[in-house]
Amino acid sequence: MRQPADITPLTYLDYPRKAACILWYSGCNLRCPYCYNPDLATARNSDSKDVMAFLHERRDFLDAVVLSGGESTLNPDIRELCEQIKALGYLIKVDTNGSNPAVLRELLEAKLLDYVAMDNKMPSARSWKLPGGERLFDRFRTSLALLLDSQLEFELRTTVHPDLLDEADILQMIREAHHLGYNGTYYLQFFFDTGNTLGKLRPPSRRYDRGLLDERSPLTIGYRNFPEERYK
């Protein structure tokens, strides 16, 4: 079974209300300029300690396992991995860009997931084309429908940089998600400036008007990693 590229042994932030670890899997089918894991996004090989041995050791301490990346659903062993994690009694959360609805469907139908965090990358009119010509937004829409039908707890989120997505873009994305049936909190995650993002992004030249976003959004907005001293 394919091993993760890295393991975060403990987090209280990545699975709501649970103590979790993160298994980071390399490889991604997108190249988001704000990606702060460029090595994971572009790498194909994984090299880490045996994941099941680690999880056996942590059973009395951790509640949940988060599968992230990269894009975790590209892992060809993801169903086997989830089955083995479930056998140890863990909850499972998957972080995904929504581009693999067939994999998501398989995991949902097998009842192997407990929480999903799905990214919404951009408004539909600007959606990237994937290999084969299909748009990312079309796959996102299919994945969202699967999650809504499943009754599973999940969230939608967008990583934002003011020079890449402005308030109109964000509001359009939120309205599209709401139109498709999403009624939960919509999370905006300010890009994490490590100095080594995939697109070599510079700090933003402007700030968001959060009052405008809150006033015009049909959904409650949750803000993560926003530098409060500079952004209202």
C-alpha positions in Angstrom: 0.0 0.0 0.0 1.3 3.4 -0.9 2.7 5.3 2.0 2.1 9.1 2.7 4.9 11.6 1.9 4.6 13.0 5.4 2.6 12.7 8.6 1.5 15.5 11.0 1.2 13.5 14.2 -1.3 15.8 16.0 -3.7 18.6 15.1 -6.7 20.0 16.8 -7.5 22.3 13.8 -8.0 20.0 10.8 -10.9 17.8 12.1 -13.7 19.7 13.9 -13.7 19.0 17.6 -11.4 16.0 17.3 -7.7 15.2 17.9 -6.4 14.0 14.6 -3.3 13.3 12.5 -2.8 14.3 8.9 -1.5 11.9 6.2 0.0 14.0 3.4 -0.1 12.3 0.0 1.9 13.6 -2.9 0.7 14.3 -6.4 -2.0 16.7 -7.6 -4.0 17.2 -10.8 -4.1 21.0 -10.3 -1.4 23.7 -10.0 -2.9 26.3 -7.8 -0.6 29.3 -7.5 -1.2 29.7 -3.8 -0.4 26.1 -3.0 2.0 26.1 0.0 2.9 22.4 -0.6 4.7 22.6 -4.0 6.8 19.6 -3.3 3.7 17.5 -2.5 1.8 18.9 -5.5 4.5 18.1 -8.1 6.0 14.9 -6.6 4.9 11.4 -7.6 6.7 9.3 -5.1 6.1 8.9 -1.3 8.6 8.1 1.3 7.6 8.0 4.9 7.3 5.6 7.8 4.8 2.8 7.8 1.4 4.5 8.2 -0.4 1.6 9.8 2.3 1.0 12.4 2.0 4.7 13.3 -1.8 4.5 13.6 -1.6 1.4 15.7 0.6 3.2 18.1 -1.7 6.3 18.4 -5.0 4.5 18.8 -5.5 5.5 22.5 -4.7 9.2 21.8 -6.1 10.2 18.4 -9.8 10.3 17.3 -9.4 10.9 13.6 -7.3 10.7 10.5 -7.2 13.4 7.9 -6.2 12.4 4.3 -4.7 15.4 2.5 -2.1 16.4 -0.1 -1.6 17.1 -2.9 -4.9 15.6 -3.8 -5.6 12.6 -1.6 -8.2 11.0 -3.9 -5.4 10.4 -6.5 -4.0 7.7 -4.2 -4.9 4.5 -6.0 -5.0 2.7 -2.6 -7.4 5.1 -0.9 -10.2 2.7 -0.4 -7.9 0.0 1.1 -6.3 2.7 3.2 -9.7 3.9 4.5 -10.8 0.3 5.3 -7.7 -0.3 7.3 -8.0 3.0 9.2 -11.7 2.3 9.9 -10.8 -1.2 11.3 -8.7 0.6 13.9 -11.7 2.6 15.0 -10.7 6.1 13.6 -12.9 8.7 12.1 -11.8 9.7 8.6 -11.8 13.2 7.0 -10.8 13.7 3.4 -9.5 17.0 2.0 -10.3 17.2 -1.8 -10.5 19.6 -4.7 -13.7 17.7 -5.9 -12.1 16.6 -9.1 -12.7 12.9 -8.6 -16.4 12.3 -8.0 -16.1 8.6 -8.9 -13.7 8.0 -6.1 -15.7 10.2 -3.7 -18.8 8.2 -4.6 -17.1 4.9 -4.0 -15.9 6.0 -0.5 -19.3 7.4 0.4 -21.2 4.3 -0.7 -18.8 2.2 1.3 -19.5 4.4 4.3 -15.8 5.0 4.8 -15.9 8.7 5.4 -17.0 10.8 8.3 -16.2 14.4 7.2 -15.2 16.0 3.9 -13.6 19.4 3.3 -14.0 20.3 -0.4 -12.3 23.2 -2.2 -14.1 25.5 -4.6 -11.3 27.0 -6.7 -12.9 29.7 -8.8 -16.2 30.9 -10.3 -17.7 28.6 -12.9 -17.0 31.0 -15.8 -13.3 30.8 -15.1 -13.1 27.1 -14.3 -9.9 25.3 -15.3 -10.0 22.6 -18.0 -8.8 19.2 -16.9 -7.1 16.6 -19.1 -9.7 15.5 -21.6 -11.4 19.0 -21.7 -13.8 18.6 -18.8 -14.1 21.6 -16.5 -13.2 21.4 -12.9 -16.4 23.1 -11.9 -18.4 20.3 -13.6 -16.7 17.8 -11.4 -17.0 20.0 -8.4 -20.8 20.2 -9.0 -21.1 16.4 -9.3 -19.1 16.0 -6.1 -21.2 18.5 -4.3 -24.4 16.7 -5.3 -22.9 13.4 -3.9 -22.1 15.1 -0.6 -25.5 16.7 -0.3 -27.3 13.3 -1.1 -25.1 11.5 1.4 -26.1 13.6 4.5 -22.5 13.4 5.5 -21.0 16.3 7.5 -18.9 18.4 5.1 -17.7 21.9 4.4 -16.9 24.0 1.4 -13.9 26.3 1.4 -11.9 28.6 -0.9 -8.3 29.6 -0.5 -8.2 33.3 -1.3 -5.6 35.9 -2.3 -7.1 39.4 -3.0 -5.1 39.8 -6.2 -6.4 36.5 -7.6 -10.0 36.6 -6.4 -11.9 39.8 -5.6 -15.1 40.3 -3.7 -17.3 39.8 -6.8 -15.5 36.5 -7.6 -16.0 35.2 -4.0 -19.7 36.2 -3.9 -20.3 34.6 -7.2 -18.7 31.3 -6.0 -20.8 31.4 -2.8 -24.0 32.1 -4.7 -23.3 29.2 -7.1 -22.7 26.8 -4.2 -25.9 28.0 -2.6 -27.9 27.6 -5.8 -26.6 24.0 -6.0 -28.1 23.3 -2.6 -25.3 24.1 -0.1 -26.6 25.8 3.1 -23.6 25.4 5.5 -20.9 27.8 6.5 -18.7 28.8 3.5 -15.1 29.0 4.7 -12.6 31.5 3.2 -9.0 30.6 4.0 -6.5 33.3 3.5 -3.5 32.0 1.5 -0.7 30.8 3.7 2.4 32.8 2.8 5.4 30.5 3.3 7.6 32.3 0.8 7.5 29.2 -1.4 4.1 29.0 -2.9 3.7 27.1 -6.2 3.1 30.4 -8.1 5.7 32.4 -6.2 3.0 34.7 -5.1 3.8 38.1 -3.6 1.9 39.5 -0.6 -1.4 41.0 -1.7 -1.6 44.6 -2.9 -5.1 45.2 -1.5 -7.4 44.1 1.3 -10.8 42.5 1.3 -13.9 44.4 2.3 -15.2 41.8 4.7 -18.2 43.9 5.5 -19.3 43.8 1.9 -18.8 40.0 1.7 -20.8 39.4 4.9 -23.6 41.8 3.8 -24.1 40.3 0.3 -23.4 36.6 0.9 -26.5 34.3 1.0 -24.4 32.0 3.3 -22.6 32.5 6.6 -18.9 33.1 5.9 -16.2 31.6 8.1 -12.8 33.3 8.0 -9.6 31.3 8.5 -6.0 32.6 8.7 -7.0 36.1 7.9 -4.4 38.6 9.2 -6.8 40.7 11.3 -4.4 43.5 11.8 -4.5 44.3 8.1 -7.8 42.9 6.8 -11.2 44.0 8.1 
